Amino acid sequence: MDPVYLLTVNAALQVLVSSLLGTLMLVPMQPWGKRFAARMNMKSLLATHIDWYMLAFMQWGAAFIMSRWDSTASLPIAALLVFGGWTNALPYLLRGFGINAFVLGGDTVQRIAAAIGGLSVLAILTAWSVLCWQLLHLH
């Protein structure tokens, strides 16, 4: 699979999902949708919305780099960025519905969500570290 295509398509899907979330966030602001506002943490949902946009832009940046310079580990890097691109916003999304996935504690669901959030950070940092290391050693 072409890593540039994978990152480009995945980033586009993240922008679409984030745009849909942004549209859904308008519902509690309507007179007929006020009852939903009490059950959602709108600041956390906004953070999810923005995070997915930022993660999509990060993937487009990586796709650009990979399209310009031959990266020997492009597909594993792309896979890590795709995983991180979807799961890195998970703690914000879950906090929007009352689960604090930023704390590795609490009930089983919270601990699993926090572990996935931690893995997403590790995936993104690993991918960018390898990509930057490769770029520095190309010249």
Rosetta blueprint (number, residue, H / E / L):
1 M L
2 D L
3 P H
4 V H
5 Y H
6 L H
7 L H
8 T H
9 V H
10 N H
11 A H
12 A H
13 L H
14 Q H
15 V H
16 L H
17 V H
18 S H
19 S H
20 L H
21 L H
22 G H
23 T H
24 L H
25 M L
26 L L
27 V H
28 P H
29 M H
30 Q L
31 P H
32 W H
33 G H
34 K H
35 R H
36 F H
37 A H
38 A L
39 R L
40 M L
41 N L
42 M H
43 K H
44 S H
45 L H
46 L H
47 A H
48 T H
49 H H
50 I H
51 D H
52 W H
53 Y H
54 M H
55 L H
56 A H
57 F H
58 M H
59 Q H
60 W H
61 G H
62 A H
63 A H
64 F H
65 I H
66 M H
67 S H
68 R H
69 W L
70 D L
71 S L
72 T L
73 A L
74 S H
75 L H
76 P H
77 I H
78 A H
79 A H
80 L H
81 L H
82 V H
83 F H
84 G H
85 G H
86 W H
87 T H
88 N L
89 A L
90 L H
91 P H
92 Y H
93 L H
94 L H
95 R H
96 G L
97 F L
98 G L
99 I L
100 N L
101 A L
102 F L
103 V L
104 L L
105 G L
106 G L
107 D L
108 T H
109 V H
110 Q H
111 R H
112 I H
113 A H
114 A H
115 A H
116 I H
117 G H
118 G H
119 L H
120 S H
121 V H
122 L H
123 A H
124 I H
125 L H
126 T H
127 A H
128 W H
129 S H
130 V H
131 L H
132 C H
133 W H
134 Q H
135 L H
136 L H
137 H L
138 L L
139 H L
